[in-house]
Amino acid sequence: MIDEGYIKYHCRWLHSKPLHVAETIEINEWRNKLHQLGLIGQYSNGIGFGNISIR
């Protein structure tokens, strides 16, 4: 859904095994790189922008 210039998500909980430690390290490294580039972050009003996930 798009409303007021941003996308709203609906969360559905899917019970599954936790990520392996190596996957957590890898996605965190990518998140840090994207944050440094200004592609993931938070506006001064508290609204976050950007998204990262692993499949």
N, C-alpha and C positions, 0 to 999 in steps of 0.2 A: 504494500500500500504506500502511495506517496501522498503526503499531506503536509502543507506548509514548508515545502522545500527539503524534507528529509524522509527517509524510508523508515517505516515502523515494522517491527518484526513480531511475530507470534512465536513464543517458545513452546516446544513440545519436548518433554523429558523422555529420553529413550534410555532405559537401563542397559548399561554395557560395562565392560571391563575398563579400568582406567588406562590412560595412555602409558606407554612404556616411557621410562625416564629419558631415553635417547630422543623420542619424539617431542617430549616437553622441552628439552634443551634446544632441539633444532627449531621448533616454532618460536621459541623465545629469542633466539638469535635473529631470525627473520623479522620478528616484531620490533626488536631494537633497531635494526637497520631501517625499516620503514618509518619508525618514529623519528629517527635522526634526519630522514629525508622530508619529514613533515607530511607524510602520507597517512599516518595514524596518529591520533592525539585527542585532545580535548579543548574545546573553545573556552573562553573565559567565563561563559555562562553555565559551564558544566556539561554541555552536550558533547558527547564523543563523536569522532568521525574516523572512518576507515574500518576495515574488517580484515581478519585473517583467520584461516581455518586449515585443517589438515583432513584429507580424505584417505 
